[in-house]
């Protein structure tokens, strides 16, 4: 089932595309995708998030096919857009989920806007990318040289090896189509910016409880890498799905959603839940 795409005009006059599931008055959960993706990447996951959670995923700037010359594609830009989106949607506080490289935005937002974050969730989100030779090589040899139109062959090779369990063919084709909307400049500049993200940076300043989830066969955010990440965030818990890869929310959305829901419910109903009352 394809979730209906909605639109919201942000204060910077950018029209944001998003999908939403659950009770609009439920516990707010905002999902952030990674480089080359779109809000559609969470399509399967949202189908398994229970109705008492209002789950919203929006497409990051540039990933909707619109590349404005003065736009930049750094973590701080995506972080600023998240704040604009929350303000426009009148969401005072939310659980913030970052998948893959979207984790850099999520964790930076948790550091810089602690009063807006109920909890932090990272799915296959690497501690850093600049320390991974294969990623650096791909950026230098391929991504930095992309021109429009971005070849489908590149899109397919970009996802190769990132999931270990079969993914429905129609969903995979949909995701290839979504990725083809991303202009070459977004790939180039976004990829270059991600390599500059440092670890552990300011992670010790994250005040929210955090859930870190990874696949045991993830070639980018390996269990060892994720253990480092969990060790850098003061109040964090760490879950590994041994048989899954980097795109674990594609491979086993039902059980990944169950893990997320358990965390959200536990934090929401925990002893400090009074602090979540909207100001």
N, C-alpha and C positions, 0 to 999 in steps of 0.2 A: 504493500500500500504506500502510495506517495503522499506525504503530508503537504497540505496546501501551503504555498509560499505566501508570506505576508510582507508588507512594506511599512517602513517607518522613516519619516523625515527627521534627521538629526539636526541639532542646532547649527552645525557647520554646513547645512544645506546638502548633505550627502544622504541619498536615499538608501537605507539599509534593508537588505532582504533577510528574513528570518523565518524559522519554523518553530512551532510551539505545540506542546502536548501537556495534558493534565488540567487540573482546576486552575483557572486564572488567579484565584485567591489562595492557592496552595503555597507550599514552601518553595520559594524561588531558587531555581538552579539555572545558571547560565553556562553554556558550553562553548568553548573556543576551539576552533579547528587550527590545523597547522598549515605550513607553506604549501601552496598549490591545491588546496582543498576548498570546500565550501560547507555551508551549514548542512547540506545533504549528507555529509559523511556520518552524521549521527542519526540518520533516518531509522535504521534498525534498532539502535539503542533506545531511542525515544519510545518505540512501540512497547518496550518492556519496563519503562519507568511508571510506577503506579500513579493513579490519578490524584493522590493528595500532594504530589509534587508538581509544581508548575515549571516544566523544563523548556528553556528557550535557547535556541542556537541561532546565531546570526552570522552572515557571511562577512569576512573581514574586508577592509578596503582593498580595492584592486582585484580581489578574487571574484568579483561579479562581472569582470570584463571591462570595467571602466577605469582607465588609467589617465588621471588628470596630471598634466605636466608638473604642477607645483607640489604634487603629492609625494610623500616619502613613505617607505615601508620598513620602518624600524620597530623594535619592540615598544618603544615609548609612544609611537604613533598608534599602534593597536591598543595599547593601554589607555591612551586618551580617548579613543573611540569607545572603549568599553564603558568608561565613565559617562560619556555623552549618551550612550545607549540606555544605561541604567537611569539616568536623569530623565530622558525623554519618555521612558516607559514607566516612570514613577516607581522605580524599584529602589528602595532605600538600602536594603541589604540583601545579599544573596550568597548561596554557595557558588563558588567559581570553579569551573572544571576546565582544565587545559589539556588537550590531547596532542601528543607528539610535540612539535615545536610551539604549539599554542600554550604549552606549559610555561614557556618563558614569560609570556604576557600575563598569565594567571598568577604566577608567583611574584612578579614585579608589582602587580596590582595589589596583592595581599600585603606587600611591604609598605607601599605608598598610601594605601587607602584602607587601613585596618578596620575602620568603623563601618565600612561598606561590605565587609566579608564575613559571612557566617561560618564558612569552612572552605578549605582549599582541597581540590581533588586533581591529581595528576595521573593521566593515563598514558603510559609509554612515553613519558616526557623526559628526555635526556637531561642529565645534570649540566652538560655542556656539549657543544658540537665541534668546537675548534681543536679539541684534543683527540679527535677521531680521524685518523689518516684517510680512511676511505671516503668520509664525508668531505673532507678538505679537497681531496683529489677530484671528486665529482663536481664540486663547486668550480674549481679552477679549470678543469678540462672540458666540462659540459655546460653546466648551468650558466656560468659567466659568459658563455659564447652564444647563448640562445638568441634567436631573432624571431620576429613574428612572420607568419603564424608558427606557433610552437608545434613541433611535429608530434603526431600521435605516438610514434615509435619511442620518443623520449618519455612521454607520459607513462606508457606501459613499462618501460625499463625502470622508471622511478619507483614504481610500486613492486617491482619484481623482488621476491624474497622477503617481503615485509609481512606476509601472512602465511601461516602454515596449514590452516584448515580451509577447506573449500568455502568460497564465498559465492552466493547466488549470481549466476552470469549476468542477469538483467541489472542487478545492483552494481556490479563491477563496470558494466558498460555505461551506466548512468554516471558513475564517478569519473570515468575517463572523459565523458562529455563535459562534466563540471570543470575538470582540471584544464580542459582545452580553452575554457573561457579566460584563464589567467594569462595576461599579457607577459611577454618575455621580460620586460623591465621589472615587473613585480617578482618574477622568479630570480632575476639577477640580483637586484638590490635587496630583496628579502633574504635570499640565501647568504649574501655577503654580511648582512647585519647579524644574522643568527650566529655566524662563526665568531663574532666579537663578544657574544654573551659569556660572562665569566662565572666561574664556580669557585667557592660557594657564594661569592658576592655578598648580598645583604640577607641571605636566607635566615640567619640567626634572628632577624627582626620580625619574622612572620609570627604573629600573635594567634592566628586562628589555628584550630585543629586541622590536621592535614591527613589525607588518605593518598597513598602512593600505590599505584597498581601497574604491574608490568607483566609481559609474557616471558616465560622461561626461555623462549627461543628468539627473543627480540635481538636483532643484530645491532640496533642503535642504542636502545635503553635497556641494556642487559641487567639481570638481577644484581650483579656486582655494582654496576653504575647506579642503580636505584637504591641500593643500600647506602651508598655515599649520600645520595640526595636525602634519604630519610634521616640520616645522621646529622645533617646540617639544619633540618627544620625541628625546632624544639619539641612541639607536640605533634608527632606524626606516627602513623601506623603504616605497615608495608605488607602488601599482598602480592603473591606471584601465582599466575596461572601457568603451570609448568609446560603445557603443550601448545601454548599460544605464542604468536609472534608480535610484531610491532603494532599491527592494526587489530589488536585484540577486541576492540569494540565492533569490528566487522565480523570477526571470526566466531565469537560467542557472546553476542549482545545480551542474551538472556541472563547469563551468570554474571557478566560484568555489571549489568544494571542492578542485579541483586546485591552485589557488593557495594555499589554506590548508594543504593537505597538504605541499606543497613547502616552505613556511615551517617547519612543525612539524618535518619530517624534518631540514631543514638545521640548525635550532637545536638539536634533540635530539642530533644526531650531530656537532655542531660541536666545535671545539677546547676549548670550556669545558664540555662535556657532563658532566664529572666533578662539577661543582658542583650537578648536578641530583639527585645521589644523595640519597635520603630520609634525613633526620636521625633 
